[in-house]
Amino acid sequence: MQIPIEHFVLLCLGFFIVATLYSSVGFGGGSSYLALLTLFLGSFFAIRSIALICNLVVVSGSTYLYFKNGHAKLKDFLPFILTSIPLAFLGASFRLKENIFFVILGISLILSATFLAVQTYKWKRSQLETKEYPGYLSYFLGAGIGFLSGLVGIGGGIFLAPVLNHLKWDKAIRIAALASFFILVNSVSGLLGLISSDSLSLPWMETLGLAISVLLGGQLGIRISLKRLSANGIKRVTALLVFIVGVRVLLVNGLGIL
């Protein structure tokens, strides 16, 4: 094992908490897994690989429950997925320097969080309204966010959800369902991209322990979200989590300021 056992126990607890919170808003937690892993692991490739695996574990269960409870329909999600899968693969194939990777990730998360938080107050009265958009927009969004998600090593739902909430694409619970499914397929595509570029690195003891932690947390979080969180609650929790992680990733991992 590459991590001392006492540190590994703390890391498993952190992953459990992250999975619980993120799955409650339809995400896998990849951005926070990346941030936590940088504290304990020195291998950049191992950090990306473990984060993608944990993403897959969380959103597999979340996606199943969203479909089971009628919040997701495959035909509505396909336009996003068809273009995101190949672009996520392409993005994951790029070999970025570590600091560039974290700068891109941090800035993207901060902008997404700010965008989403402002929206919950500015358009509070019309939060239940939805709008119709041309079909091609879904393909463009899927392609762009798919590439970005592959580039930074997460599923991409954390970028897609704020955009769709701003556009009022649908109800918050359905956007969370799409984000979860989006993360699922792009995480698979991203893993394949890492394999093709010979960048996949999985220390098996750490990967297994962390995967079990996020499985338990993810199942708890998705059940909480389906029963208790309001539309604005989903958006605000999402924004807070994304902003905190984004600032830390940018300052500590990207710029080395703190």
Secondary structure, 3 states (H helix, E strand, C coil): CCCCHHHHHHHHHHHHHHHHHHHCCCCCCHHHHHHHHCCCCCCHHHHHHHHHHHHHHHHHHHHHHHHHCCCCCHHHHHHHHHHHHHHHHHHHHCCCCHHHHHHHHHHHHHHHHHHHHHHHHHCHHHCCCCCCCCHHHHHHHHHHHHHHHHHHCCCCHHHHHHHHHHHCCCCHHHHHHHHHHHHHHHHHHHHHHHHHCCCCCCCHHHHHHHHHHHHHHHHHHHHHHHHHCCHHHHHHHHHHHHHHHHHHHHHHHHCCCC
